[in-house]
Structures are given as structure tokens and as C-alpha cells.
Amino acid sequence: MVSCARCGKEIKAGLLSGAKVWTPHVGQFKGKQICEDCYTQIKPELGKLIQEEMDSRPGPIIDDDARLKGLIGSILNNYEKSLKGSKLATIGLALTDDRAMWNVSLLKGIGELIKASMYYDELVLRKLNAIHEELTRANHPQ
């Protein structure tokens, strides 16, 4: 059993219990597990924090290569988790042949891969630029 980091009540997380456990990625409960009631209460605050974080970034370009690599890894891990977590859903979707849900799942996956690709392209371009600068300095010493 898990205890909510905000209110302290026990959360019986399980496949059949219907209780959800949330783990915010921003704010004072970052990385901690909270119950669905608490999540509903702080959701607007979390939304503002996420928006502020997104606004503070200039775009896909991140100055620190380590953070960029971490972001790529995080995106790919989330994508892999969603694939592994969708086994029950895919069985249900295959039985119902719900094309709309298949399309939503497919679009979410493609979106994650495109995002990771953009960040990876940025990392590769930065590395190539650094190599080019080094070669230029080596060929034209001052």
C-alpha cells in the first residue's frame, strides 16, 4: 500500500481497486505519490507550474547537453512504458476494433518519437558544430 504525500491517507493501488496514484513532476510534491483527490485539488497549480517551466525555455534548444540527453532518454522511456502498459488496452482494442482509439494511441506514440527526434537532432547538430569549430581552429591557427 502507498500513502498520499499530501493528505497521508492510504491509497490501495491495484488493477481492480480503481484508485489512482499520481506522481507530479513539478512543484512541492515532485516525485512523490499523491491520491486522486489531492491531485484534483492541486491540478490547476501544477498546470501553472508546467506552463511557467515551458515558457522559461526558448524552445527545443537546451544549453546543457546532459539535460538534453536526459530529456531524450525520458521521452523514450515514457514512450516505452506506454507501449508496455498498453498490452491490456490493445487486447481490448483488438476485440472491439475501435479505430479511433488505435489512432489516438498511434498519434501519441508518433508525437513522442518526433519530440525525441527533434531533441536528438539538436544534440547532433551541436556536436557537429563543435567538431567544425575545432577543425577550423586546427587548420587556421592564430
N, C-alpha and C positions, 0 to 999 in steps of 0.2 A: 504494500500500500504506500501511497505517496501523500504527503501533507502539503497543503497550499502554502506557499511562501508569504502570501499576503494576509489571509484570514486564519490560517492554521488548521482548518478542518481537513479531515482525511478525504482523499479522493480515491475511490475504488476504480482504478483504471483497468479496464478489461474489454475484451471483444464484445461481450454480451451486456455489460453494465450500462452502456450508453453514456457514461461520464467521460468528458474530455479533459485532457491535461494540456495546458498551453505553456509554451516556453517563449516569452518575449525576447527579442534580440536587441532591444533598446530600453533605456530608462532604468529606474532603480531595481526592477525585477529581471534585468537582463540575465539570461541563462538559468533562471530559477523557474520552477514549475508552479503554476497557479491554476486554480479551478476555473471552470467556465463562467461562473457568476462574477468572480473578480475580474476575469478577462473582459467581460462585457462592460463592467464599470470603468475600467481604465483604457478601453479600446480607443476612445477619442484622443486621450492624452498620448497614447502610443502612436496614433496616426500623425499627430502634430510633430512628434519627435522624429519619426521616419521622414516626414516631409522636410523638416529642417535639415536633417542629415543629407537628403538628396539635393536640396537647394545649395548646401555648402560645397558640394562637389561641382567642378566645372564640366563634368560630363564623363565619358568613359575613360578619360585620361587621368591616371593617378600617378602622382610623383614618385612614389616609392615602389620599386619593383617587387619587393617582398609582399607588400599589401596586394599588389596586382596578382601575383601568383596565388596568394591566399584566396582572393576573390574568385579566381578561375576555379580553383580546387573546390571552394564552397559551392559554386554554381553546379559544377559537375557532380559533386556528392549529393546535392539536393535532387538533381535530375535522376541519379541512380536510385536514390531512396524512393522517389515517386514511382519509378519503374518496378522496383521490388514490392512496394506497398500496393501496387495496383493489380496484383495477381487475383485477389478475390473479386475486384471490380471487373477485371477482364473476363473472368468466368461468367459473371452476371451479365456483362455486356454482350458476350458471345451468345448467351442463351436468349437474350431479348433482342439482339441485333439493333441496338439503339445507335444509329449512325451519328446523331447529334453528340452523344457523349463520347464516342470514338473521336470525333472531330475536335472536341474540346480538349481531350487528353493529348491528341496529336499536336494541336496548336500550342498547348502549354509546353510540351517537350521541345518542339521546334524553337519556340521563343527562348527557352533556357539555353539551348545549344547555340543559337545566334548570339545571345548575350555573351556567352563564354568565348565564342569565336572573335567577337569584337575586342574583348579584353586581351585575348591571346595575340591578335593582330597588332594591337598597340604595343605589347611586350616585345614581339619580334621586330617591329619597326624601330623601337628604341634601341634594341641590341644591334641591329644593322647600322643605325645611325652612329652608335658609339664605335663600331668597327671602322666605319668610313672615316670618322674623325681621327682615329688612331693611325690609319693608313695615310691619311693626308699629312698628319704631323711627321710620320716616319719618312715620307717622300719629300717633304718640304721643311727641313729643319730651319729654325730661325736663329 
